[in-house]
Each structure stands twice: as structure tokens, then as C-alpha cells.
Amino acid sequence: MASCTYSVPDKNASGDNFYGAFICQQQYIDYFWEVYGFNGNKGYWDDGFGWHDACNTNKPLARTFNACYLLTYSASDYLNDSYDAPQNILQWGRRYVRESIDELRSFCGDGGAVASFSGGTAELYLSFWYDYSVVERAAILVHEARHEAKGHNATFPSGSVFGSSDDADSNWDYQGAWTFEAGYLWWFYAAGARTTSASRERARQAGNVIIDNAFATHPGFNI
Ligand SMILES: [Zn+2]
């Protein structure tokens, strides 16, 4: 982290102040550390990444914990994370991330990718913490988790804000990482609990950016 340079954007706008007020309890820190893939990866989260400063929402670890909190508690009936019961990703997204990401590691990155996934290990880069709000971070974790089952299969549409690489999904029904990410944002906008109206609106906007830019064939709807 010594070599990482970053600035911390407005923490009210990103939701980091709101969620940061909840995460700073040992029970949450222990729980997130255990279930979301941090365990065994202390070497990636110490130094400047926040291991010695787990409540400091200027740092990557606490900003990741904020996303874990949102992922864990945003369904009204959050204890029910069965894949078939309430049939929406707001309920089971947390379980899906837990079960798909074995190792969660932090890196400075090269300024390109936000995150990546390979063989059960998700890597997070600076942009993840400092270019995205808490709800967007949670949705990115869902995206990376989806890569356990499916990769991307198309090129971004022309003019896409995501560029021109092959990291797009062909369409919504492919049910790839972009559908999961946008779907999570959609459900959070529609039914997110223990959050703010500003975070829900942010989710709607972010979901629409994905719908408009991440599919080779536009889904034909917006949030
Ligand atoms: Zn992806």
C-alpha cells in the first residue's frame, strides 16, 4: 500500500459514513473476516490496507467491510438466504458471494481493472474502493462471484463506457456476471432495507449504466 496513491471521495455520497457507523464492532469484523474470504489473507490486508485500522473508512479494509455489511443485511428478512425461498438476489446474494469467493485479496492494481476473479480467488484494486459507492462495491462482489460459474462471452457494444474489450455479456438471459451485478443493484433499489434513499438511487443509476453498456445486445429495459 505504501506504493498506492489515492484520494478519498465524499464519504456521505459514497455511503461510507452511513455504513461505517455500523461495522465497527468486533462481532461484525470477526464475522466478515471469517465468511467473506479474508481469512488466511491477512498479508494482503495489512500495511496500508487497513488490517490494523479496521474501522477507518478511509482505508480499503473498512470500505470492503461496508460492502459486506450491505450485502449481509439489506434484505428485510436477511436471515433467509435460501436460493429458492424469496427468489431474489437481494436475499441470497450474500450467500452466493460467500460460497463462490474463497479468497479475497487487495492490491493497488494498475489503474485498469476494478476487480478480477480466478480459481476461487477474487482480487480487488484501488478503483473498487475509491471510484464506487458501498452498494456498487457489494454488486461488484456479486459480479466476481458469478465468475466462479461463468466468464464473459461478448465484446462491449460500440460507445460503451466500459471500453471495447471482450468483457461484455452477450445478453441479459446469458445470466452472466453483468446480469447478476445489475440484478443486485435493481433489487437493492426496489427493496433494500437498512439503507438510505440516496444509496438506493445510486443503485438504480449504476444498474442502468450496466444495462446500457455491458451487454452486446441491449436488454431492452431499464431500472
Ligand atoms: Zn467480469
Boltz pocket constraint, residues with backbone or C-beta under 6 A from the ligand:
constraints:
  - pocket:
      binder: B
      contacts: [[A, 143], [A, 147], [A, 152], [A, 167], [A, 177]]
      max_distance: 6.0
